Amino acid sequence: MAVDIPQLMKMSQAELDGLFKASPAGEIPNGDATGTAIIAPGTELEETAAKFIHLFAWQGKVFDASKGELRNKLLPIGVKAVIAKVYKDASWYDGKECIVLDYSQTSLLAHWIRDEIRQVGEGVYLGIVFWGKKKLIDFALRFAS
């Protein structure tokens, strides 16, 4: 089932978890992705929270597949910072293949963070943020066609 960001934002946590488990890793993406934080899945707060975070904190990620790395777009002006290594590996969530965004060796600020993403639609990836090995929040990435 291919989905887009508006559909993801309406899903419950159980639906997001099920979609992540059922989706393939996909190819390691390349280029600029708009990010959407999903911190209150399936609630009335979700859209407001996502807009606030996008406007003032995190706007997405820029992937360089050939280097196997990315930079996050932060703050209202989209500063490209907080680098992660990007590679495929087993998911901490379900043990199946995913694309890992690993900050442990590249960032003093976020060295305890690991993201995992899987492709859920054309140019759309669903992600999980881990703090240590604890699942924290979900997010989505949308790449321009």
Stockholm file with secondary structure:
# STOCKHOLM 1.0

chainA/1-145         MAVDIPQLMKMSQAELDGLFKASPAGEIPNGDATGTAIIAPGTELEETAAKFIHLFAWQGKVFDASKGELRNKLLPIGVKAVIAKVYKDASWYDGKECIVLDYSQTSLLAHWIRDEIRQVGEGVYLGIVFWGKKKLIDFALRFAS
#=GR chainA/1-145 SS CCCCHHHHHHSCHHHHHHHHHHSCCCCCCCEEEEEEEESSTTSTHHHHHHHHHHHHTEEEEEEETTTTEEEEEETTTTEEEEEEEEEEEECTTTSSEEEEEECTTTCSSSTTEEEEEEEEETTEEEEEEEETTEEEEEEEEEECC
#=GC SS_cons         CCCCHHHHHHSCHHHHHHHHHHSCCCCCCCEEEEEEEESSTTSTHHHHHHHHHHHHTEEEEEEETTTTEEEEEETTTTEEEEEEEEEEEECTTTSSEEEEEECTTTCSSSTTEEEEEEEEETTEEEEEEEETTEEEEEEEEEECC
//
